[in-house]
């Protein structure tokens, strides 16, 4: 007689993702879905004995940028090995579609710090649907759910023009947003420190986001300022959502720079007050005191008007350097900003700006030195910035409104560079450091913030909970062992303690090793 199940997971402590205490249950899987949950005695095609191990839904990374690198790293090693089975991409206003052929060069050049150097992306797609057709044809090991970037939409319509959008331009942007939502995007993201999205007024964003209301889609935002204007920037985000009656997700919520530490207590209260008015606002957080971005994000946004090449032309003019000094560059301290990836000058990777400028005799006037450095590397580098307070991180992590995220993109040990360790270690770090060691959260609370909460927020159906009829995305780990190993000095390290990862019913990590299968799907709204 044929077996009822393709796979049975036996003897585990099931933490189902809802926040409920663990239950000792077997899980039966057939045709990619959970078809049995309880005491299973039937034979199966395969039985996995995981006695006393934690069995959890696969982790859902609500703020991810893997659309930028998934074509180059379809096995998504750095994410799969830390238990991420679904990545929500297209964040911070940047997605790989829609594409206007007339402005494609601007988009490629702007995204170049994130893209894998030397890899041929092809760039033949124009819509989100066409991009994901290419991804699906190649095959991927994890699921991708996409947002569409407002910055990418604006770039498609008017390039890096910093002027107010005309009525006709707004209509074009609305059509592109609607088409992306029809293609399956779960919502729209903004990155309001990044050109060209940052050139948009609050009124423009409210008007564009009105399209989201028609589709019941979400608005996610890297707010306009996470430093001295943190509170005002959060108020703007709430205003945009409230004006349209749409859900709001505040991306990687934090207070950057020492003078602003502690403000997260006020911003979390603002979110709670907005919810009392009926605004569905949540936030997400990564468990580190450093962020990561492009090196050009250090500059005032007007310098990028017209695109990267125009920026480089401006940096050749000494008056630009003087203007940067007067405006106040987006720095903490020169020694707290570290070059992560820099294809043209790999010897700079892992070094602080202070060390680089001193080694190249440019530190007498560091602002002029930075301009020279940007010209030397043609603006193509990512950086890590140490700017956060551990107490603030813990405050946001422990708040019921927050989900856990990596804010990273997939990479692999052979990629080189020194990317932020969150690409490899985010979710094991939460479970090891903050759950087991520091007891900031219970295991069940932490897993809820990695599974059912982000799934519900984005609108993922039949994922994020271990329940009959749901897709079989599963992570199995040893709670006594699990921990991150990736560090800022040595980031390309897989975590410990994760034994199995299952995506859509297929085992992609077996006894801590990649199997090479690619059962991931493109998830559409």
C-alpha positions in Angstrom: 0.0 0.0 0.0 1.3 3.4 -0.9 2.4 5.7 1.9 0.2 8.6 2.9 3.3 10.8 3.4 6.4 11.7 1.5 8.1 12.6 4.7 7.3 12.3 8.4 9.1 14.3 11.0 9.0 12.4 14.3 9.7 13.2 18.0 10.2 16.9 17.7 9.1 19.7 20.0 6.8 21.7 17.7 6.8 25.5 18.1 4.1 26.2 15.6 4.7 29.9 15.1 1.6 31.3 16.8 3.4 32.0 20.1 1.8 28.9 21.8 4.1 26.7 24.0 5.8 23.8 22.2 3.9 20.5 21.7 5.4 17.1 21.1 3.9 16.2 17.7 4.9 14.4 14.5 4.5 16.2 11.2 3.5 14.4 8.0 4.3 16.0 4.6 2.9 15.2 1.2 3.0 17.1 -2.1 4.8 20.0 -0.5 2.3 20.6 2.3 1.6 19.5 5.9 -1.0 16.8 5.7 -0.7 15.3 9.1 0.0 16.7 12.6 -0.1 14.6 15.8 0.8 11.0 16.6 1.7 9.5 13.2 2.1 5.7 13.0 1.7 5.3 9.2 4.7 4.5 7.0 6.2 7.2 4.9 8.6 7.6 2.0 11.1 8.9 4.5 11.1 9.3 8.3 13.2 12.0 10.0 13.9 11.3 13.7 14.3 14.7 15.4 13.7 13.7 19.0 14.0 16.6 21.5 14.8 19.1 18.7 12.8 22.2 18.0 10.6 22.1 14.9 9.6 25.5 13.7 8.0 27.1 10.7 10.7 28.3 8.2 11.8 31.8 9.0 10.3 34.6 7.0 12.7 37.6 6.4 10.3 40.5 6.1 13.0 43.0 5.0 15.4 41.5 2.5 17.3 42.5 -0.6 18.0 39.2 -2.2 16.3 40.1 -5.5 19.6 42.0 -6.1 21.7 38.8 -6.0 19.4 35.8 -6.4 20.3 35.3 -10.1 23.9 35.1 -9.1 23.4 33.0 -6.0 20.2 30.9 -6.7 21.0 28.4 -3.9 20.8 31.3 -1.5 23.4 29.6 0.8 23.8 32.3 3.3 20.0 32.5 4.0 19.0 28.9 3.7 21.7 27.8 6.2 20.3 30.2 8.8 16.8 28.9 8.3 15.2 31.5 6.0 12.7 29.8 3.8 10.9 33.0 2.5 12.5 36.3 1.8 10.4 39.5 1.2 12.4 41.5 -1.3 12.2 44.9 -3.1 12.7 46.9 0.1 14.0 50.4 0.7 12.4 51.7 -2.5 14.7 49.6 -4.7 13.5 46.7 -6.8 14.8 45.3 -10.1 11.6 46.2 -11.9 9.8 48.0 -13.4 12.4 49.1 -16.0 12.3 51.8 -18.5 14.9 51.0 -21.2 15.7 54.7 -21.6 16.7 54.9 -17.9 18.1 51.3 -17.5 21.7 52.6 -17.5 20.9 54.8 -14.5 19.3 52.0 -12.6 22.2 49.5 -13.3 24.8 52.1 -12.3 23.0 53.0 -9.1 22.4 49.4 -8.0 26.0 48.3 -8.9 27.3 48.2 -5.3 24.8 45.5 -4.5 25.1 43.5 -7.7 27.6 40.6 -8.0 30.6 42.0 -9.9 31.3 40.3 -13.1 28.0 38.4 -13.3 25.8 38.9 -16.4 22.3 39.7 -15.3 21.0 40.1 -18.9 18.6 42.9 -18.0 16.1 41.8 -20.6 13.1 42.1 -18.4 10.9 45.2 -18.1 8.2 44.2 -15.6 8.3 42.5 -12.2 6.5 39.5 -13.8 9.2 39.2 -16.5 12.0 39.4 -13.9 10.5 36.6 -11.8 9.9 34.5 -14.8 13.7 34.5 -15.3 14.2 33.7 -11.6 11.7 30.8 -11.8 13.3 29.4 -14.9 16.7 29.3 -13.2 15.3 27.7 -10.0 15.9 28.9 -6.4 16.2 27.2 -3.0 14.0 29.6 -1.0 10.7 31.4 -1.6 10.7 35.1 -2.7 7.8 37.5 -2.1 8.2 40.9 -3.7 7.5 44.5 -3.0 8.0 47.1 -5.7 10.3 50.0 -5.0 9.0 53.5 -5.2 12.5 54.7 -6.0 12.7 52.3 -9.0 9.2 53.4 -10.2 10.3 57.1 -10.0 13.6 56.4 -11.7 11.7 54.6 -14.5 9.5 57.7 -15.1 11.9 60.6 -14.5 15.4 59.2 -13.8 17.2 61.1 -11.1 15.4 64.3 -11.7 14.9 65.9 -8.3 12.0 68.2 -9.3 8.4 67.8 -8.2 6.5 65.2 -10.3 4.0 66.6 -12.8 0.4 65.3 -13.1 1.4 63.2 -16.1 4.4 61.8 -14.3 2.3 60.8 -11.3 -0.2 59.0 -13.6 2.7 57.1 -15.2 4.0 56.1 -11.7 0.5 55.0 -10.6 0.2 52.8 -13.7 3.6 51.2 -13.1 2.7 50.6 -9.4 -0.7 49.1 -10.4 1.0 46.8 -13.0 3.5 45.6 -10.4 0.7 44.8 -8.0 -1.1 43.0 -10.8 2.1 41.1 -11.3 1.9 39.9 -7.7 3.8 42.5 -5.6 2.6 42.5 -2.0 3.0 46.3 -1.7 5.3 49.2 -2.3 8.5 50.2 -0.4 10.2 53.5 0.0 13.7 54.4 0.9 13.5 58.0 1.7 17.2 58.5 2.3 18.0 57.3 -1.2 17.7 59.1 -4.4 15.6 59.3 -6.4 12.8 58.2 -4.0 13.9 60.8 -1.5 13.1 63.6 -3.9 9.4 62.8 -3.4 7.3 65.1 -1.2 4.9 63.7 1.4 2.0 64.7 -0.9 3.5 62.8 -3.8 3.9 59.7 -1.6 0.3 60.0 -0.3 -1.0 60.2 -3.9 1.1 57.3 -5.1 0.2 55.1 -2.1 -3.5 55.6 -2.9 -3.1 52.8 -5.4 -2.2 50.4 -2.6 -5.5 51.0 -1.0 -7.3 49.8 -4.2 -5.4 46.5 -4.0 -5.3 46.1 -0.2 -1.5 46.1 -0.3 1.1 47.2 2.2 3.3 50.3 2.5 6.8 49.6 3.9 9.3 52.4 4.4 12.9 53.2 5.2 11.8 56.5 6.7 13.3 59.8 5.7 15.6 60.2 8.7 16.6 57.8 11.4 18.8 60.3 13.2 17.9 63.8 14.6 14.6 63.9 12.7 13.5 60.3 13.6 10.2 61.3 15.2 9.2 63.7 12.4 10.0 61.0 9.8 8.0 58.4 11.6 5.1 60.8 11.8 5.4 61.3 8.0 5.2 57.6 7.4 2.1 57.3 9.7 0.5 60.2 7.8 1.0 58.5 4.5 -0.6 55.3 5.8 -3.4 56.9 7.7 -4.4 59.1 4.7 -4.9 56.0 2.6 -6.1 53.5 5.3 -3.3 51.1 4.4 -1.0 48.9 6.5 2.4 50.3 7.4 5.7 48.5 8.1 8.5 50.7 9.4 11.7 49.1 8.2 14.8 48.3 10.4 13.5 50.6 13.1 16.3 52.3 15.0 17.7 55.6 16.4 21.1 56.3 14.8 24.0 58.1 16.5 24.5 58.6 20.2 22.7 61.9 20.4 19.5 60.1 19.4 19.8 56.9 21.5 16.7 56.3 23.5 14.3 57.9 21.1 12.9 54.5 20.2 10.9 54.6 23.4 9.0 57.6 22.0 8.7 56.2 18.5 7.3 52.9 19.7 4.7 54.9 21.7 3.8 56.8 18.6 3.2 53.5 16.8 1.0 52.3 19.7 -1.0 55.6 19.6 -1.5 55.3 15.9 -2.8 51.8 16.3 -5.3 53.0 18.8 -6.6 55.3 16.0 -6.8 52.3 13.6 -3.5 52.6 11.8 -2.1 49.1 11.3 1.6 50.0 11.9 4.4 47.6 12.8 8.1 47.7 12.6 11.1 45.3 12.1 14.6 45.1 13.5 17.9 43.4 13.0 19.9 42.1 16.1 23.1 44.2 15.6 24.4 47.6 16.5 25.6 48.3 13.0 23.8 48.9 9.7 24.9 48.5 6.2 24.3 50.6 3.0 26.1 52.1 0.0 29.0 54.5 0.5 27.1 57.2 -1.5 24.4 57.2 1.3 26.9 59.2 3.3 26.5 62.2 1.0 23.7 64.8 0.9 21.1 63.6 -1.5 21.3 66.6 -3.9 24.8 65.4 -5.0 23.1 62.3 -6.7 20.7 64.3 -8.7 21.1 63.1 -12.3 22.6 59.8 -11.2 25.9 58.4 -10.2 27.9 59.8 -13.1 26.6 63.3 -12.3 27.6 62.8 -8.7 31.2 61.9 -9.7 31.4 65.1 -11.9 30.2 67.2 -8.9 32.8 65.6 -6.6 35.6 66.8 -8.9 34.6 70.4 -8.0 36.1 71.6 -4.7 32.9 73.6 -4.0 31.1 70.3 -3.6 33.5 69.2 -0.8 33.0 72.5 0.9 29.2 72.1 0.7 29.4 68.6 2.2 31.4 70.1 5.1 28.8 72.8 5.7 25.8 70.5 5.4 27.2 67.9 7.8 27.9 64.6 6.3 25.9 61.5 7.4 28.7 60.2 9.6 29.1 58.9 13.1 32.9 58.8 13.3 35.3 58.0 10.5 36.6 55.0 12.4 33.1 53.6 12.8 32.4 53.3 9.1 33.9 50.2 7.5 34.1 49.3 3.8 32.4 46.0 3.3 32.6 45.3 -0.4 34.6 47.3 -3.0 35.2 45.4 -6.2 37.8 47.8 -7.6 39.8 48.1 -4.4 39.5 44.9 -2.5 42.4 45.9 -0.3 40.0 48.5 1.3 37.5 45.8 2.3 37.3 45.4 6.1 39.0 48.7 6.8 37.5 51.8 8.3 37.3 55.1 6.4 39.8 56.6 8.9 42.3 53.8 8.2 41.9 54.0 4.4 42.2 57.8 4.4 45.3 57.7 6.6 47.0 55.0 4.6 46.4 57.0 1.4 47.5 60.3 3.0 44.0 61.8 2.7 43.1 62.3 6.3 44.4 65.9 6.8 41.1 67.0 5.3 38.9 63.9 5.5 36.0 65.4 3.6 38.3 66.1 0.6 39.8 62.7 1.2 36.3 61.1 1.0 35.6 62.9 -2.2 38.9 61.6 -3.7 38.1 58.1 -2.4 34.6 58.1 -4.0 36.2 59.2 -7.3 38.8 56.5 -7.1 36.3 53.7 -6.6 33.6 55.4 -8.8 31.2 55.4 -5.9 31.0 51.6 -6.0 31.2 50.2 -2.5 29.0 49.1 0.4 29.8 50.1 4.0 29.0 49.0 7.5 28.2 51.8 10.0 28.4 51.3 13.8 25.8 53.7 15.0 23.3 51.9 17.3 22.8 51.4 21.0 22.4 47.8 22.3 19.7 48.9 24.7 17.7 50.4 21.9 18.1 47.2 19.8 16.8 45.2 22.8 13.9 47.6 23.3 12.7 47.3 19.7 13.3 43.5 19.6 11.2 42.9 22.7 8.3 45.1 21.6 5.2 43.1 20.5 5.0 45.1 17.2 8.3 44.1 15.8 9.4 41.3 13.5 13.0 40.1 13.1 14.8 40.8 9.8 18.2 40.5 8.2 18.2 43.5 5.9 20.7 41.6 3.8 21.1 39.9 0.4 22.1 36.4 -0.4 25.8 35.7 -0.8 28.1 32.7 -0.5 31.5 32.0 1.1 33.3 32.3 -2.3 31.9 35.8 -2.9 34.7 37.5 -1.0 34.4 40.9 0.7 33.3 41.5 4.2 29.6 41.9 4.1 27.5 42.5 7.3 27.4 39.2 9.3 23.6 39.4 9.3 23.6 37.8 5.9 24.6 34.6 7.6 23.7 34.9 11.3 20.5 37.0 12.0 18.0 34.4 13.0 20.4 32.0 14.9 21.8 35.1 16.7 18.3 35.9 18.0 17.7 32.3 19.1 21.1 31.9 20.7 22.1 35.2 22.1 18.8 36.9 22.9 16.6 33.8 23.7 18.9 31.2 25.2 21.6 33.3 26.8 20.0 36.6 27.7 16.4 35.5 27.9 15.1 38.7 26.4 12.3 36.7 24.8 10.9 33.3 25.1 11.6 30.8 22.3 7.9 30.9 21.3 7.8 34.7 21.2 11.0 34.9 19.1 9.7 32.3 16.6 6.4 34.1 16.3 8.4 37.3 15.3 10.2 35.2 12.6 7.2 33.4 11.2 3.5 34.0 11.7 3.8 37.8 12.4 5.7 38.7 9.2 3.5 36.3 7.2 0.3 37.9 8.5 1.8 41.4 8.0 2.7 40.9 4.4 -0.3 38.8 3.6 1.3 35.4 2.9 -1.2 32.7 2.7 -0.7 29.2 4.2 2.8 30.0 5.5 4.4 31.0 8.8 2.5 28.4 10.9 2.9 24.6 11.2 -0.7 23.7 10.5 -2.4 21.1 8.3 -3.0 22.4 4.8 -0.1 24.9 5.0 3.0 24.7 2.9 5.8 22.6 4.5 8.5 25.3 5.2 10.2 23.9 8.3 13.4 24.6 10.3 14.7 22.0 12.8 17.3 23.0 15.3 19.0 22.3 18.6 18.0 25.1 21.0 21.0 24.2 23.3 23.4 24.7 20.4 22.0 27.2 17.9 24.1 30.3 17.5 25.5 32.7 14.9 29.2 32.3 13.9 29.5 35.1 11.4 31.4 38.2 12.7 32.3 41.5 11.2 35.9 40.4 10.8 35.0 37.0 9.4 31.4 37.2 8.1 31.3 34.2 5.7 30.5 31.6 8.3 27.4 29.4 8.6 25.7 29.2 12.0 25.7 26.2 14.3 22.7 24.2 15.5 20.4 24.1 12.5 20.1 20.5 11.4 17.4 20.5 8.7 15.7 23.1 6.5 12.7 22.1 4.4 11.2 24.3 1.7 7.9 23.4 0.1 8.3 19.8 1.4 11.8 19.2 0.1 14.9 19.0 2.3 17.4 21.7 1.4 19.6 21.3 4.5 20.2 17.8 5.7 22.3 17.3 8.9 23.6 20.8 8.5 24.7 20.4 4.9 23.2 21.8 1.7 21.5 19.2 -0.5 21.6 21.3 -3.7 17.8 21.1 -4.5 15.9 24.3 -5.5 12.3 23.9 -4.5 11.7 27.6 -3.9 8.7 29.5 -5.4 7.9 33.0 -6.4 5.0 34.0 -4.1 2.5 36.4 -5.5 -0.1 38.4 -3.7 
